């Protein structure tokens, strides 16, 4: 499937939760399939922490640049573009073309850099709602996302309940587990302590948590690299001596070439700050009373996911049931930990397909 990225420009001000306002902004997005005459077959894909708008297909003359969910989206696939019109945009603040710290601040005519405002999950949903209006979509047939994308799905169901017929929440929750607040803080400090970071104004100059323990053990164990020095060496050696270190070094270098530091800081902080139940005494049942009686939910967890384990997702299910919402739940066996929602695991695909097949267009 050959796809093309598109840009939606908005001159309508976007008021952010931090108190700042974008007088104008851009959203980069892609679409797959065809919007029907009734405009009731649209699905919004909400991407995760380091994801982007390129969810499926390839660009012309770039056959190697395959969308991150290509195995799920397309003709005859789980998210079938013969039936659905699929939309995915890069969120504000990310580094793939939508307005971000790399963009020009119209107030100063200079790159935003470290002055780019703080964003929240709710701000992204507001901008996505404006994109829906831009595309002429009054109500989504489905909003779907995993991890941080799942947080956006939750926020859609709370902010615009009448504009979501079906909500699919994958490997996510209504707030980040406290253990991962610590991991996130470590990542931010590593960036901010870089002497070249310059408070985010570096443009004119320059994860280990996602695999489950069993997968890490089988993939790497305690195997040493071929270049590792003998443990009897009298000289300290801090190079990569274990295969798992090599893996992390490779992935780390790959990541810094792919993702912008300011974007990572902003998006990770938005993940941490998402906690819509805090205004309801942390009572998820009271929170989900805001969702529509007509929205149907599918909640999927993965048994090896220790980022958002099944018990966290069952809290969502209970809160929805407390409000008599139509909800289906599935726990999928997987060896791939939190990344499982990105993969075409057969049982997972069957559950997703069964839910999507019952949607009447």
C-alpha positions in Angstrom: 0.0 0.0 0.0 1.5 3.3 -1.1 0.7 6.1 1.2 1.3 9.8 1.4 1.7 12.1 4.5 -0.5 15.1 4.6 -0.5 18.3 6.7 -3.5 20.0 8.3 -2.9 23.6 9.2 -5.1 25.2 11.9 -5.4 29.0 12.4 -8.0 28.5 15.1 -6.3 29.0 18.5 -5.7 25.9 20.7 -5.9 26.6 24.4 -3.6 24.3 26.3 -4.0 23.0 29.9 -0.8 24.7 30.9 -2.4 28.1 30.3 -0.5 28.8 27.0 -2.2 29.0 23.6 -1.1 28.0 20.1 -2.3 30.8 17.8 -1.8 28.3 14.9 -0.4 24.9 14.5 0.1 22.0 12.1 -0.7 18.3 12.4 0.9 15.8 10.1 -1.3 12.8 9.3 -1.9 9.8 7.0 -5.1 8.1 6.0 -5.8 4.6 4.7 -9.0 3.4 3.0 -11.9 5.6 1.9 -14.3 7.7 4.0 -17.8 6.6 3.1 -20.6 9.0 2.1 -22.1 8.8 5.6 -18.7 9.6 7.1 -19.4 7.0 9.8 -16.6 4.5 9.0 -13.6 6.4 10.4 -11.1 4.9 12.9 -8.6 7.0 14.7 -5.3 5.4 15.6 -3.6 7.0 18.6 0.2 6.3 18.7 2.3 5.5 21.7 5.3 7.2 23.3 7.7 7.3 20.3 5.2 6.5 17.6 4.1 8.8 14.7 1.6 9.2 11.9 3.1 6.6 9.7 1.1 3.6 10.9 0.8 1.6 7.7 2.0 1.2 4.1 5.1 2.6 2.5 6.0 5.8 0.8 6.7 5.9 -2.9 10.3 5.1 -3.6 10.9 4.2 0.1 9.9 0.5 0.3 11.9 0.0 3.5 10.0 2.6 5.5 7.1 0.5 6.6 4.4 1.8 8.9 4.7 0.7 12.5 1.3 -1.1 12.5 1.4 -2.3 8.9 0.7 -5.9 9.8 -2.6 -4.9 11.3 -3.9 -2.1 8.9 -4.8 -2.7 5.2 -7.1 -4.5 2.9 -8.3 -7.7 4.5 -6.2 -7.2 7.6 -7.3 -6.9 11.2 -8.2 -3.2 10.7 -9.7 -3.7 7.3 -9.4 -0.7 5.0 -12.1 -2.3 2.7 -14.5 -1.4 5.5 -12.8 1.4 7.5 -11.2 4.8 6.8 -8.2 4.9 9.1 -6.6 8.1 10.3 -3.3 8.5 12.3 -1.6 11.8 13.1 1.7 12.7 14.8 0.9 14.4 18.1 1.8 18.0 18.8 5.3 18.1 20.4 6.6 15.0 18.7 9.3 15.2 16.1 7.7 14.1 12.8 6.3 17.2 11.3 3.5 18.4 13.6 4.2 21.6 15.5 6.9 20.9 18.0 10.0 22.4 19.7 11.7 22.2 16.3 9.1 24.5 14.8 9.2 28.3 14.5 7.5 30.2 17.4 5.4 32.8 15.5 5.7 35.2 18.5 9.5 35.4 18.1 10.2 34.0 14.6 12.7 31.7 16.2 12.8 28.0 16.9 10.7 27.1 20.0 13.4 24.9 21.6 13.2 24.9 25.4 10.4 27.5 25.3 7.9 25.0 23.8 4.9 24.8 26.2 4.0 21.7 28.3 1.4 19.5 26.7 -1.1 17.1 28.2 -2.9 14.0 26.8 -6.1 16.1 26.9 -4.4 18.7 24.6 -3.6 16.0 22.0 -7.2 14.9 22.1 -8.4 18.4 21.6 -6.1 18.8 18.5 -7.3 15.4 17.2 -10.9 16.5 17.6 -10.0 19.5 15.4 -8.5 17.2 12.9 -11.7 15.2 12.8 -13.6 18.4 12.1 -11.1 19.2 9.4 -11.8 15.8 7.8 -15.6 16.2 8.2 -15.8 13.3 10.7 -18.4 14.0 13.4 -18.1 10.7 15.3 -15.4 8.0 15.2 -16.5 4.5 14.5 -13.6 3.5 16.7 -10.7 5.2 18.6 -7.9 2.7 19.3 -4.4 2.9 20.9 -1.9 1.1 23.0 0.2 2.4 26.0 0.2 6.2 25.7 -2.2 5.7 22.8 -4.5 3.9 25.1 -4.4 6.9 27.5 -5.6 9.1 24.6 -8.5 6.6 23.9 -9.5 6.9 27.6 -9.3 10.7 27.3 -11.5 10.7 24.1 -14.1 8.7 25.9 -14.1 11.3 28.7 -13.7 14.5 26.8 -15.8 13.8 23.8 -18.0 10.8 24.8 -20.6 11.4 22.1 -18.0 11.3 19.4 -16.7 7.8 20.1 -18.9 4.8 19.2 -16.2 2.3 20.1 -13.1 2.6 22.2 -10.3 0.0 22.2 -7.7 0.3 25.0 -4.6 -1.8 24.6 -1.9 -2.3 27.3 -2.7 1.0 29.1 -4.3 2.6 32.1 -5.8 5.7 33.6 -2.4 6.7 35.1 1.2 5.6 35.0 2.2 3.0 37.7 4.5 4.6 40.2 7.4 2.3 39.4 7.5 3.7 35.9 7.5 7.3 37.1 11.0 6.4 38.4 12.2 4.9 35.1 10.9 8.0 33.3 12.7 10.3 35.7 16.0 8.5 35.0 15.5 8.9 31.3 14.8 12.6 31.6 17.8 13.2 33.9 20.1 11.5 31.4 19.0 14.0 28.7 19.0 17.1 30.9 22.4 16.5 32.3 24.0 16.3 28.9 26.3 19.3 28.7 25.0 20.0 25.2 21.3 20.0 26.1 21.4 23.8 26.8 17.9 23.8 28.4 16.4 22.4 25.2 18.0 25.0 23.0 20.4 22.8 21.1 19.1 22.8 17.5 21.7 25.1 16.2 24.4 22.8 17.6 23.1 18.6 18.7 14.5 1.3 26.7 15.0 -1.6 28.7 11.5 -1.7 30.3 9.5 -3.0 27.4 10.7 -6.7 27.1 9.5 -9.2 29.7 12.1 -10.9 31.9 11.6 -14.3 30.3 12.2 -12.8 26.8 15.3 -11.0 28.0 16.7 -14.2 29.6 16.1 -16.3 26.5 17.4 -13.7 24.1 20.6 -12.7 26.1 21.0 -14.5 29.4 24.4 -13.8 30.8 26.2 -14.5 27.6 29.3 -12.4 27.1 30.3 -10.7 23.9 33.2 -12.1 21.9 35.2 -9.0 22.6 34.7 -9.2 26.4 37.9 -9.3 28.5 38.6 -12.0 30.9 37.0 -11.6 34.3 40.5 -12.1 35.7 41.8 -9.0 34.0 43.5 -6.6 36.5 42.4 -3.5 34.5 38.9 -2.3 34.9 36.8 -2.7 31.8 33.6 -0.7 31.3 32.9 -1.6 27.7 29.9 -3.8 26.7 30.9 -7.3 28.0 27.5 -8.9 27.8 25.2 -9.4 24.9 22.4 -7.5 26.6 24.7 -4.5 26.9 25.4 -4.6 23.2 21.6 -4.8 22.5 20.9 -1.7 24.7 23.8 0.2 23.1 22.5 -0.5 19.7 19.0 0.4 20.6 20.1 3.5 22.3 22.1 4.8 19.3 19.2 3.9 17.0 16.8 5.8 19.3 18.8 9.1 19.5 19.1 9.1 15.7 15.3 8.7 15.4 13.8 10.8 18.2 14.3 14.3 19.4 15.3 14.9 23.0 12.8 17.8 23.6 10.1 15.6 22.2 11.0 12.7 24.5 11.0 15.0 27.6 7.6 16.5 26.6 5.9 13.3 25.7 7.2 11.3 28.7 6.1 14.1 31.0 2.6 14.1 29.5 2.4 10.4 30.1 3.3 10.9 33.8 0.8 13.8 34.2 -2.1 11.9 32.8 -4.3 11.1 35.8 -7.9 12.1 35.1 -9.3 10.4 38.2 -7.4 12.8 40.5 -10.3 15.2 40.4 -12.6 12.3 41.5 -10.7 11.2 44.6 -8.9 8.6 42.4 -12.3 6.9 42.0 -12.3 5.4 38.5 -15.9 4.4 38.7 -16.9 8.1 39.2 -14.6 9.1 36.4 -16.1 6.7 33.9 -19.5 7.9 34.6 -18.5 10.7 32.2 -18.3 8.2 29.3 -21.3 7.6 27.0 -23.8 4.9 27.7 -23.6 4.2 23.9 -19.8 3.7 23.7 -18.7 0.1 23.5 -15.3 -0.7 25.0 -12.7 -3.4 24.3 -9.9 -3.7 26.9 -6.9 -5.9 26.1 -4.0 -6.8 28.4 -1.0 -9.1 28.0 0.1 -11.5 30.7 3.8 -10.6 30.4 3.3 -6.8 30.4 4.8 -5.4 33.6 4.4 -1.8 32.4 0.5 -2.1 32.5 -0.1 -5.5 33.9 -3.5 -7.2 33.7 -4.5 -6.1 37.3 -4.2 -2.5 36.2 -6.4 -3.0 33.2 -8.9 -4.9 35.2 -9.4 -1.7 37.3 -10.6 0.0 34.1 -12.9 -2.9 33.3 -14.4 -2.8 36.8 -15.0 1.0 36.6 -16.7 0.6 33.3 -18.9 -2.3 34.6 -19.7 -0.2 37.7 -21.3 2.2 35.2 -23.1 -0.5 33.2 -21.0 0.2 30.2 -20.7 -2.4 27.4 -17.2 -3.7 27.8 -15.3 -6.8 26.5 -12.0 -7.8 28.1 -9.3 -10.2 27.0 -6.0 -11.1 28.6 -3.5 -12.4 25.9 -0.7 -14.8 26.5 2.5 -13.4 25.1 6.3 -13.5 25.6 6.8 -10.0 24.4 5.9 -7.9 27.4 4.6 -4.4 26.8 5.5 -4.4 23.1 2.9 -7.1 22.5 0.2 -4.7 21.4 2.4 -3.8 18.4 2.7 -7.4 17.2 0.4 -9.7 15.2 -0.1 -12.3 17.9 -2.8 -14.7 16.6 -5.1 -14.7 19.6 -4.8 -10.9 19.9 -5.6 -10.5 16.2 -8.7 -12.7 16.5 -10.1 -10.7 19.5 -9.5 -7.4 17.7 -11.0 -8.6 14.5 -14.1 -10.1 16.2 -14.8 -6.8 17.9 -14.3 -4.7 14.7 -16.4 -7.1 12.6 -19.4 -6.4 14.8 -19.3 -2.7 14.2 -22.2 -1.7 11.9 -21.3 0.9 9.3 
